[in-house]
Amino acid sequence: MKVPVSTVKELLTEDQLRSVTRRSDLQAWWQVICQWSFFAAIFAVVGIWTNPITVILGVVLLGGRHLGFGVIVHECGHR
């Protein structure tokens, strides 16, 4: 069974689309601060409680935060 392809404008009303695509400098700064905070916290936890489990968990979590930074950079490219 083939699923029909829909555009965003078919799925959302104009008001919903406007609220989803609205820019906010405050929210952008909050996202950056959260990314750096999680990044620093992961390093702190691994530095304080160094053992194989925290190191492996830290590497996995840092990978996720690295992806988060990439998403922020990507979205900045879209303005």
C-alpha positions in Angstrom: 0.0 0.0 0.0 1.5 3.3 -1.0 1.2 6.2 1.4 0.2 9.5 -0.2 2.8 12.2 0.0 1.5 15.4 1.6 3.1 18.8 1.9 3.3 20.7 5.1 0.8 23.2 3.9 -1.7 20.4 3.5 -1.2 19.1 7.0 -1.0 22.4 9.0 -3.2 25.5 9.0 -1.6 28.9 8.3 -1.6 29.8 12.0 0.0 26.5 13.0 2.7 26.9 10.3 3.4 30.4 11.4 3.8 29.4 15.1 6.1 26.5 14.2 8.4 28.7 11.9 8.5 31.8 14.2 12.0 32.9 15.1 13.0 33.6 18.7 16.4 34.9 19.7 15.6 34.1 23.3 14.9 30.4 22.5 18.0 30.2 20.3 20.2 31.5 23.1 18.5 29.0 25.5 19.3 26.1 23.1 23.0 27.1 22.9 23.3 27.5 26.7 21.6 24.2 27.3 23.9 22.5 24.7 27.1 23.9 26.4 25.7 23.1 29.9 25.1 19.5 29.1 28.5 19.3 27.4 30.3 20.7 30.5 28.2 18.5 32.8 29.1 15.3 30.9 32.8 16.2 31.1 32.5 17.0 34.8 30.7 13.7 35.7 33.2 11.6 33.7 36.1 13.6 35.3 34.8 13.2 38.8 33.6 9.5 38.6 36.0 8.0 36.1 35.2 4.4 35.5 34.4 2.4 32.3 30.7 2.8 32.6 30.8 6.6 33.0 33.3 6.9 30.2 31.2 4.8 27.8 28.0 6.7 28.8 29.9 10.0 28.5 31.0 9.2 24.9 27.5 8.2 23.9 26.0 11.3 25.5 28.7 13.6 24.0 27.8 12.1 20.6 24.2 13.2 21.1 25.3 16.7 22.1 27.6 16.9 19.1 24.6 16.1 16.9 22.7 18.9 18.8 25.4 21.4 17.9 25.2 20.2 14.3 21.5 20.8 14.3 21.9 24.3 15.6 24.5 25.1 13.0 22.3 23.7 10.3 19.3 25.7 11.4 21.4 28.9 11.5 22.2 28.3 7.9 18.5 28.5 7.2 18.3 31.7 9.2 
